Amino acid sequence: MLMRKAPPAQFMRVATVARPFSSAVKEGAAATPSESASAKRSQEMKQAASKISKGKTSWQVFCGGFVDAIRPITSRLAPIVMPILDRPSQNRVKNAVNIYDLQVAAEKRAHAMVYGYLAGGADAERSLRRSEAAYNDLELRHAVLHGVGHGEVDLRTNILGIDAAQPFFITSCAGQRMFHADGEIATAKAAKKHGLAMALSQLTTSTFEEVRDAHPEGAKCLQLYVWRDRVLLKEVLDRAKACGFTSLALTADFSWVGNRERETRTGFTVPPSYSVRQCIDALKSPAWTFDYMSRVPYGYKAVPDANFPAESLVDFIASQMKPEFDWKDAEWLCSEWGDVGPVALKGVASGKDAVRALNTGFKAIWVSNHGGRQLEDSVATIDVLPEVRAAVGPDVEVILDGGVRRGIDIVKALARGADSVACGRAYLFGLAAGGEAGVDKAISLLKRDVSLAMGLLGCRTVKDLQEKAQDILLVNSASARRVGGIFDPSKAGQVLQPCLAK
């Protein structure tokens, strides 16, 4: 179970995709390009596994063997032990009044390195903090005597072709079973309960089929990374089509891995490497540790029938990340997906890139800075949103993520020009704190905030909100921050230019 240590820029901290190796070339049969590529990858995985095995210390070999040996015992004890260990976290989830309470609960339950991965950002985390704080620079002007009663706010919308009950949705995150053993399945079940759309990471720790079955109407968007191997990527696309996915989101800002100092400090590895420090931290997080030790070890399920452990795939996946992935590659991806459904480009931070994306074949623009985890001091997404909206016009679907911790942040993003808002850490804190119940609580808190804000603003629908944006949304006069990503002191305290509403 050991994964060797590697420099932060090269080490794939996210989940890795498990590959099927049962399709090796049969004796006496001509190899197809796909079979040849699969056989080659199988050999690479064997070499990686051998290299990792040789790098294990005696302590790590002992700990890994011990965990594997007692897993049958802990799995039988789990129905008795886990309710006891999880009781404090369940109470924290139940009593949470906002997302920050769930964040505290997540920190207390999760292993230190797991929480560091979840909550951390790039370098000194200035971009992470700025993405969240940027919403404070926008103020809302409430309305009175507007006649909007309880139950009259209708937030139904369509997100990347998916009918949804709310204008925010569950965004993709790799390796969710590291936060909680139920992982993406717990997330999908909670999203289904509330009628939310859901994007699934290519680096999922649950199979496409499992997530589809948990939320057949809403889990229809697959998020992809930029990879070198087109045969591998095409296999993933074919599986997505077969499983009923109707839209894609290409993450374009992750071909280089950000420098995440917090992860280095906490000794983050995927899967756990059983270092002395990790073992000590595991004792401080008994609920997470017992949950991990009593379940099947998490693997990476973008392709089924994998028979290699996650740690043997790290070097291969790192080599798959393609920094030179360009617009021609993106055009190939769009054409390969065809007319199955819309393809969004995720990671856009400028109007120029947004326009080029549309010319390349993308149908939706996803404004994102990867949660402040890549480039230090990257611009806050809420700041560049007006620029992107102005560049693409009123009829192009624009999604925004980054820094959302309250429902009021969602309302501000919608008023500033987003068609929908992708939420990441907000629900992941809930997942890490309490599995499905935690995600359910996070969604409930955001829904409460959004509905309340819409009522106080006198808006019945998202379209209504956007049409009234000129009267509603203002720059915080005390902070005199950016408008459209550009600092302009003359506009401090003034009403923003009207957003382009559909």
C-alpha positions in Angstrom: 0.0 0.0 0.0 3.0 2.3 0.1 3.3 5.2 -2.3 6.7 6.5 -2.6 7.4 10.1 -1.8 8.1 12.5 -4.7 8.6 16.2 -5.2 5.3 18.1 -4.9 5.3 19.3 -8.5 5.6 15.7 -9.8 3.6 13.8 -7.2 0.0 13.2 -8.2 -1.9 14.1 -5.0 -5.2 13.4 -6.7 -6.8 10.0 -7.3 -5.4 8.0 -10.2 -7.4 6.1 -12.8 -7.5 2.4 -12.6 -7.0 0.6 -15.9 -8.2 -2.8 -17.1 -5.3 -5.1 -17.9 -7.4 -8.1 -18.7 -7.5 -7.1 -22.3 -3.9 -8.0 -23.0 -3.1 -9.4 -26.5 -4.2 -13.0 -26.8 -1.6 -15.4 -28.1 -1.8 -15.8 -31.8 -4.2 -12.9 -32.4 -3.3 -9.7 -34.1 -3.1 -6.8 -31.6 -5.3 -3.8 -32.2 -3.9 -0.3 -31.3 -6.1 -0.3 -28.2 -4.8 -3.8 -27.1 -1.2 -2.9 -27.8 -1.5 0.3 -25.8 -3.2 -1.6 -22.9 -0.4 -4.2 -22.9 2.2 -1.5 -22.8 0.5 0.3 -20.0 0.2 -3.0 -18.1 4.0 -3.5 -18.4 4.5 0.1 -17.1 2.3 -0.6 -14.1 4.2 -3.8 -13.3 7.5 -1.9 -13.4 6.1 0.9 -11.2 4.8 -1.6 -8.7 8.2 -3.3 -8.5 9.9 0.0 -8.0 7.6 1.1 -5.2 7.9 -2.3 -3.5 11.7 -1.9 -3.3 11.3 1.5 -1.8 9.3 0.4 1.2 10.8 0.5 4.7 10.4 -2.4 7.1 8.0 -0.2 9.2 5.8 0.5 6.1 5.8 -3.1 5.0 4.7 -4.2 8.5 2.0 -1.5 8.8 0.6 -2.2 5.4 0.5 -5.9 6.0 -1.1 -5.4 9.4 -3.9 -3.3 8.0 -4.6 -5.8 5.3 -4.6 -8.7 7.8 -7.0 -7.2 10.2 -9.4 -5.7 7.6 -11.7 -8.7 7.7 -12.0 -8.3 11.4 -12.5 -4.6 11.5 -15.1 -4.9 8.7 -17.2 -7.3 10.9 -16.8 -5.0 13.9 -17.7 -1.8 11.9 -21.5 -2.0 12.4 -20.9 -1.9 16.1 -17.8 0.3 16.4 -18.5 3.0 13.8 -21.7 4.4 15.3 -19.8 4.9 18.5 -16.8 6.6 16.9 -18.9 8.7 14.6 -21.3 10.0 17.3 -19.3 13.2 18.0 -19.1 14.0 14.3 -22.7 13.2 13.7 -23.7 15.7 16.5 -21.5 18.4 15.0 -23.1 17.8 11.6 -26.6 17.9 13.1 -25.9 21.1 15.0 -24.1 22.9 12.2 -25.6 26.3 11.2 -23.3 27.1 8.3 -20.6 25.6 6.1 -17.9 26.8 8.5 -19.3 24.6 11.2 -19.1 21.6 8.8 -15.5 22.6 8.1 -14.7 22.4 11.8 -16.4 19.0 12.0 -14.4 17.8 9.0 -11.1 18.8 10.5 -11.9 17.0 13.7 -12.9 13.7 12.0 -10.6 13.5 9.0 -6.9 12.4 9.1 -4.6 15.5 9.2 -3.2 14.9 5.7 -6.7 14.3 4.2 -8.0 17.5 5.7 -4.9 19.4 4.5 -5.6 18.2 1.0 -9.2 19.2 1.3 -8.8 22.6 2.8 -5.5 23.7 1.4 -4.4 25.7 -1.6 -1.3 26.7 -3.5 1.8 28.1 -1.9 0.9 30.6 0.9 -2.8 30.1 0.0 -3.4 33.8 -0.9 -5.5 32.9 -3.9 -7.6 30.5 -1.8 -8.3 33.2 0.7 -8.9 35.9 -1.9 -11.4 33.7 -3.8 -13.5 33.5 -0.7 -13.0 37.1 0.5 -13.9 38.6 -2.9 -17.6 38.0 -2.3 -17.4 40.4 0.6 -16.6 43.2 -1.8 -20.1 42.9 -3.3 -23.2 44.2 -1.6 -26.8 43.6 -2.2 -29.6 46.1 -2.1 -32.8 44.5 -0.7 -36.3 45.3 -1.8 -39.5 46.0 0.2 -43.2 45.5 -0.5 -42.2 43.2 -3.5 -45.1 40.7 -3.0 -42.9 37.6 -3.1 -44.3 35.2 -0.6 -42.9 32.0 1.0 -42.9 29.2 -1.5 -42.9 31.5 -4.6 -39.2 31.4 -5.3 -38.6 29.0 -8.1 -34.9 28.2 -8.7 -35.3 25.4 -11.2 -32.8 25.6 -14.0 -30.9 23.5 -16.6 -27.2 22.9 -16.1 -25.2 21.4 -19.0 -28.4 19.8 -20.3 -29.4 18.5 -16.8 -32.6 19.6 -15.3 -31.9 20.7 -11.7 -33.9 22.0 -8.8 -31.3 24.6 -7.8 -28.9 26.9 -9.7 -25.9 25.4 -7.9 -24.6 21.9 -8.2 -22.1 19.4 -7.0 -18.8 19.9 -8.7 -16.3 17.2 -9.4 -13.5 16.2 -6.9 -11.0 13.4 -7.3 -10.8 10.5 -4.8 -13.8 11.2 -2.6 -13.5 8.0 -0.7 -10.4 9.4 1.0 -12.6 11.9 2.8 -15.2 9.3 3.7 -15.4 5.6 2.9 -18.8 6.1 1.1 -17.3 8.7 -1.2 -19.0 9.6 -4.4 -22.0 7.3 -3.6 -22.8 9.3 -0.5 -22.5 12.6 -2.5 -24.7 11.3 -5.3 -27.4 10.1 -2.9 -27.5 13.5 -1.2 -27.6 15.3 -4.5 -30.5 13.2 -5.6 -32.5 13.9 -2.5 -32.3 17.6 -3.3 -32.6 17.4 -7.1 -29.1 18.8 -7.7 -27.0 18.2 -10.8 -23.7 16.5 -10.2 -20.3 16.4 -12.0 -18.2 13.3 -11.5 -14.4 13.4 -11.7 -12.6 11.2 -14.1 -10.5 10.3 -11.1 -13.4 8.9 -9.2 -13.1 6.2 -6.5 -16.5 4.8 -7.3 -17.4 3.4 -10.7 -19.4 5.3 -13.2 -22.2 2.8 -12.9 -22.4 3.1 -9.1 -22.7 6.8 -9.3 -25.2 6.6 -12.1 -27.4 4.2 -10.2 -27.2 6.4 -7.1 -28.4 9.5 -9.0 -29.6 8.5 -12.5 -31.2 11.8 -13.3 -28.6 14.2 -12.1 -25.1 12.6 -12.3 -24.6 13.1 -16.0 -21.6 15.4 -16.3 -18.1 13.9 -16.5 -15.1 16.0 -15.7 -11.9 15.1 -17.6 -8.2 16.0 -17.3 -5.8 16.7 -20.2 -4.0 13.5 -21.0 -1.5 12.4 -23.6 -2.9 9.0 -24.4 -5.8 9.5 -26.7 -6.6 5.8 -26.8 -7.0 5.9 -23.0 -9.0 9.1 -23.1 -11.3 7.6 -25.9 -11.9 4.6 -23.7 -13.1 6.8 -20.9 -15.3 8.8 -23.2 -16.9 5.6 -24.6 -17.6 4.3 -21.1 -19.1 7.7 -20.2 -21.4 7.5 -23.2 -22.4 3.9 -22.4 -23.2 5.0 -18.8 -25.5 7.8 -19.9 -23.4 10.8 -19.3 -24.6 13.7 -21.4 -22.0 16.4 -20.9 -18.3 16.9 -20.4 -16.2 19.4 -18.6 -12.5 19.5 -19.6 -10.3 20.8 -16.8 -7.6 22.8 -18.6 -5.8 24.3 -15.6 -4.3 21.1 -14.1 -1.7 20.0 -16.6 0.9 21.5 -14.2 0.4 20.5 -10.6 0.4 23.5 -8.1 2.9 23.7 -5.3 0.8 22.9 -2.2 2.9 23.6 0.8 0.2 22.4 3.3 0.2 18.9 1.7 4.0 18.8 1.9 3.9 19.6 5.6 1.2 17.0 6.4 3.0 14.3 4.4 0.1 13.8 2.0 0.2 10.6 -0.1 -2.4 8.7 -2.1 -3.0 6.0 -0.8 -1.6 6.3 2.8 2.1 5.4 2.9 2.1 4.3 6.5 4.9 6.6 7.5 5.4 7.1 11.2 3.8 10.5 11.1 0.8 9.2 9.2 0.3 6.5 11.8 0.6 8.9 14.7 -2.0 11.2 13.0 -4.2 8.2 12.4 -4.4 7.6 16.1 -5.8 11.1 16.5 -8.6 10.5 14.0 -10.1 7.2 15.2 -13.4 7.5 13.2 -11.6 8.1 9.9 -9.0 5.5 10.6 -11.4 2.7 11.6 -13.6 3.6 8.6 -10.5 3.3 6.3 -9.4 0.0 7.9 -12.8 -1.6 7.7 -13.6 -0.9 4.1 -12.2 -2.2 0.8 -9.1 0.0 0.0 -10.1 2.8 -2.3 -9.0 2.5 -5.9 -9.6 4.6 -9.0 -12.5 3.5 -11.1 -12.7 5.5 -14.3 -12.2 2.2 -16.1 -13.5 -1.0 -14.5 -11.9 -4.3 -13.8 -8.6 -2.8 -12.5 -6.2 -5.3 -10.9 -3.4 -2.9 -9.9 -3.3 -0.9 -6.7 -3.5 2.9 -6.9 0.1 3.4 -5.8 1.5 1.6 -8.8 -0.3 4.0 -11.2 1.2 7.3 -9.9 4.2 7.6 -12.2 2.0 6.6 -15.2 -0.7 9.2 -14.4 1.9 11.8 -13.8 3.3 11.1 -17.2 -0.2 11.4 -18.7 -0.6 15.0 -17.6 0.2 17.0 -20.7 1.3 20.6 -20.1 1.5 21.2 -23.9 -2.1 20.2 -24.3 -3.4 22.9 -26.6 -6.5 24.1 -28.5 -6.0 21.5 -31.3 -6.2 18.8 -28.7 -9.3 20.4 -27.2 -10.9 20.5 -30.6 -10.2 16.8 -31.0 -11.9 16.1 -27.7 -15.0 18.1 -28.6 -15.3 16.3 -31.9 -14.7 12.9 -30.2 -17.7 13.6 -27.9 -19.8 14.6 -30.9 -23.4 15.6 -30.4 -23.9 13.6 -27.2 -24.2 16.9 -25.3 -22.5 20.1 -24.3 -18.8 20.3 -23.5 -17.6 22.9 -21.1 -14.1 24.3 -20.7 -13.2 24.4 -17.0 -10.5 26.8 -15.8 -11.3 29.9 -17.9 -10.2 33.2 -16.3 -10.4 35.7 -19.2 -12.8 36.8 -21.8 -10.2 36.1 -24.5 -9.9 32.4 -23.6 -13.7 32.2 -23.3 -14.2 33.4 -26.9 -11.5 31.1 -28.2 -13.2 28.2 -26.4 -16.4 28.8 -28.2 -14.6 29.0 -31.5 -12.9 25.6 -30.7 -16.2 23.8 -30.2 -17.0 24.2 -26.5 -20.6 25.0 -25.7 -20.2 26.3 -22.1 -17.6 28.3 -20.2 -16.6 27.3 -16.7 -14.9 30.1 -14.8 -12.5 28.5 -12.3 -9.1 28.9 -10.7 -9.1 25.2 -9.5 -10.1 26.3 -5.9 -6.9 28.4 -5.5 -4.9 25.1 -5.6 -2.8 25.8 -8.7 -1.4 29.3 -9.3 -0.7 31.5 -6.3 -2.4 34.9 -6.6 -4.6 33.8 -9.4 -7.5 36.1 -9.8 -10.7 35.5 -7.9 -13.3 34.0 -10.2 -16.1 36.3 -9.1 -13.9 39.3 -10.2 -13.5 38.1 -13.8 -17.0 36.8 -14.2 -18.4 40.1 -15.7 -15.5 40.1 -18.2 -16.3 36.6 -19.3 -20.0 37.2 -19.6 -19.5 40.4 -21.6 -17.1 38.5 -24.0 -19.4 35.6 -24.7 -22.7 37.4 -24.7 -26.1 36.5 -23.1 -26.8 33.2 -24.7 -23.8 31.1 -23.8 -23.9 29.0 -20.6 -21.5 30.3 -18.0 -20.6 28.4 -14.8 -18.6 29.7 -11.9 -16.9 28.1 -9.0 -14.5 29.2 -6.3 -14.8 30.5 -2.8 -18.4 29.7 -2.3 -19.2 29.1 1.4 -22.7 30.6 1.8 -25.8 30.7 -0.3 -25.5 34.4 -0.5 -22.3 33.9 -2.5 -24.3 31.9 -5.0 -26.8 34.7 -5.3 -24.1 37.2 -5.9 -22.5 35.1 -8.6 -25.9 34.6 -10.3 -26.5 38.3 -10.2 -23.1 39.0 -11.7 -23.7 36.9 -14.7 -23.3 33.2 -13.9 -26.0 30.8 -15.1 -25.1 28.3 -12.3 -22.6 27.9 -9.5 -20.4 24.8 -8.9 -19.8 24.1 -5.2 -16.8 22.0 -4.1 -15.4 22.5 -0.6 -18.8 23.4 0.8 -20.2 19.9 0.3 -16.8 18.1 0.7 -16.5 19.5 4.2 -19.9 17.8 4.8 -18.7 14.6 3.3 -15.6 14.5 5.4 -17.6 15.3 8.5 -20.5 12.9 8.1 -20.8 11.1 4.8 -24.2 11.3 3.1 -25.7 13.1 6.1 -22.9 15.7 6.0 -23.5 16.4 2.3 -27.2 16.6 2.9 -26.6 19.2 5.6 -24.3 21.2 3.4 -26.9 21.3 0.6 -29.7 22.2 3.0 -27.7 25.1 4.4 -27.0 26.5 0.9 -30.6 26.1 -0.2 -31.8 27.9 2.9 -29.5 30.8 2.2 -30.3 31.1 -1.5 -34.1 31.0 -1.0 -33.9 33.6 1.9 -31.8 36.0 -0.1 -34.0 35.7 -3.2 -37.0 36.5 -1.1 -35.5 39.5 0.6 -34.3 40.8 -2.8 -37.8 40.4 -4.3 -36.8 37.9 -7.0 -38.8 34.8 -7.9 -36.4 33.3 -10.4 -32.8 33.4 -11.5 -33.8 35.3 -14.6 -35.6 37.8 -12.4 -32.5 38.3 -10.3 -30.3 38.9 -13.3 -32.7 41.4 -14.9 -32.7 43.4 -11.6 -28.9 43.1 -11.1 -28.3 46.8 -12.0 -30.4 47.8 -9.0 -29.4 45.0 -6.7 -25.6 44.5 -7.0 -23.1 47.1 -5.8 -19.4 47.3 -5.1 -18.5 47.5 -1.5 -17.7 51.2 -1.0 -15.6 50.5 2.0 -13.2 48.2 0.2 -13.4 49.8 -3.3 -12.5 46.6 -5.0 -12.5 45.5 -8.6 -15.2 45.7 -11.2 -14.9 43.0 -13.8 -11.4 42.1 -12.5 -9.9 45.6 -13.0 -9.5 48.0 -10.1 -11.3 51.3 -10.9 -11.5 53.7 -7.9 -14.0 55.9 -9.7 -16.6 53.1 -9.5 -16.3 52.6 -5.7 -19.8 52.5 -4.3 -21.5 52.7 -7.6 -23.9 50.2 -9.1 -22.3 47.7 -11.4 -23.0 47.6 -15.1 -26.1 45.4 -15.7 -25.3 41.8 -16.2 -26.3 40.2 -19.5 -29.3 38.0 -18.6 -30.7 35.3 -20.9 
